[in-house]
C-alpha cells in the first residue's frame, strides 16, 4: 500500500509522525533489540480487546486497523497504524486490559516486546518517555479535533472527510481513479464517522449513483475526489 494519493482529507486516522521516527537512532535501535520479530498474515488479529496486556508491538512493515466494539455490537474504526508505529503501549504502561482490537490489513512485520522489558526501558530512558508522552498528546489532540469536527457536520461531510483520509493514507492512482486498498467493512466505516451502517450505505449509494466512487466487496475507488472535497467543505457538489 502507498501514500501517493494527492487528495487529502485530514480526518486523522493516522499520526503524522510514527513513533520510531520520533526517536534518536540509538534509542530506536535499542528499543527494537528488546524484542523478537514476528510476521502476521492479512486479517490476522495482533491484539484482542479486553485481553490482559503482555507485550507491545513495533510495526516495521504493513498496515493494521484499530477497532473497538461496544457490547451492543457497534464497532468503531479508531485508527490505522503502519510502519514505525507503536501499538499497545498505553495498556502496557498502565497494566490495564487492551482497549481495542488490532487486525492486520496486509502482511505485517512487527517486533514484539514483553511488557516488563518495555516498562523498564522506558523508565530508564527520559528521551523515550518524553516521545511517548508527545505521541499520546498528539493522538489525543487528533481524536479531539476529529470528534469536534464530526459533532458539527452531517454524516455526508464526515464520510467525505474519511474517504479522502483513506485515499491519502492508502490511495494509489489507477486509470479509473484513486484506489483505496483497505479492506474495511461498512460497519467499520460507519463507526469511523459515528453513524449507523444504514446511513453510510445510503450515502455511499448516492456517491456511486453520481459517479463519485465505485465500491465492491471491501474495495473502494474514488473517481471524483474533487466532489468529495466540495462535500467535505460543506459545499454543494458540482457534478
C-alpha positions, 0 to 999 in steps of 0.5 A, spaced: 500 500 500 502 507 498 501 514 500 501 517 493 494 519 493 494 527 492 487 528 495 487 529 502 482 529 507 485 530 514 480 526 518 486 523 522 486 516 522 493 516 522 499 520 526 503 524 522 509 522 525 510 514 527 513 513 533 520 510 531 521 516 527 520 520 533 526 517 536 534 518 536 537 512 532 540 509 538 534 509 542 530 506 536 535 501 535 535 499 542 528 499 543 527 494 537 533 489 540 528 488 546 524 484 542 523 478 537 520 479 530 514 476 528 510 476 521 502 476 521 498 474 515 492 479 512 486 479 517 490 476 522 488 479 529 495 482 533 491 484 539 484 482 542 480 487 546 479 486 553 485 481 553 490 482 559 496 486 556 503 482 555 507 485 550 507 491 545 508 491 538 513 495 533 510 495 526 516 495 521 512 493 515 504 493 513 498 496 515 493 494 521 486 497 523 484 499 530 477 497 532 473 497 538 466 494 539 461 496 544 457 490 547 451 492 543 455 490 537 457 497 534 464 497 532 468 503 531 474 504 526 479 508 531 485 508 527 490 505 522 497 504 524 503 502 519 510 502 519 514 505 525 508 505 529 507 503 536 501 499 538 499 497 545 503 501 549 498 505 553 495 498 556 502 496 557 504 502 561 498 502 565 497 494 566 490 495 564 486 490 559 487 492 551 482 497 549 481 495 542 482 490 537 488 490 532 487 486 525 492 486 520 490 489 513 496 486 509 502 482 511 505 485 517 512 485 520 512 487 527 517 486 533 514 484 539 516 486 546 514 483 553 511 488 557 516 488 563 522 489 558 518 495 555 516 498 562 523 498 564 526 501 558 522 506 558 523 508 565 530 508 564 530 512 558 527 520 559 528 521 551 523 515 550 518 517 555 518 524 553 516 521 545 511 517 548 508 522 552 508 527 545 505 521 541 499 520 546 498 528 546 498 528 539 493 522 538 489 525 543 489 532 540 487 528 533 481 524 536 479 531 539 479 535 533 476 529 529 470 528 534 469 536 534 469 536 527 464 530 526 459 533 532 458 539 527 457 536 520 452 531 517 454 524 516 455 526 508 461 531 510 464 526 515 464 520 510 467 525 505 472 527 510 474 519 511 474 517 504 479 522 502 483 520 509 483 513 506 485 515 499 491 519 502 493 514 507 492 508 502 490 511 495 494 509 489 492 512 482 489 507 477 486 509 470 479 509 473 481 513 479 484 513 486 484 506 489 483 505 496 486 498 498 483 497 505 479 492 506 474 495 511 467 493 512 461 498 512 460 497 519 467 499 520 466 505 516 460 507 519 463 507 526 469 511 523 464 517 522 459 515 528 453 513 524 449 507 523 451 502 517 444 504 514 446 511 513 453 510 510 450 505 505 445 510 503 450 515 502 455 511 499 449 509 494 448 516 492 456 517 491 456 511 486 449 513 483 453 520 481 459 517 479 463 519 485 466 512 487 465 505 485 465 500 491 465 492 491 466 487 496 471 491 501 474 495 495 473 502 494 475 507 488 474 514 488 473 517 481 471 524 483 475 526 489 474 533 487 466 532 489 468 529 495 472 535 497 466 540 495 462 535 500 467 535 505 467 543 505 460 543 506 459 545 499 454 543 494 457 538 489 458 540 482 457 534 478 
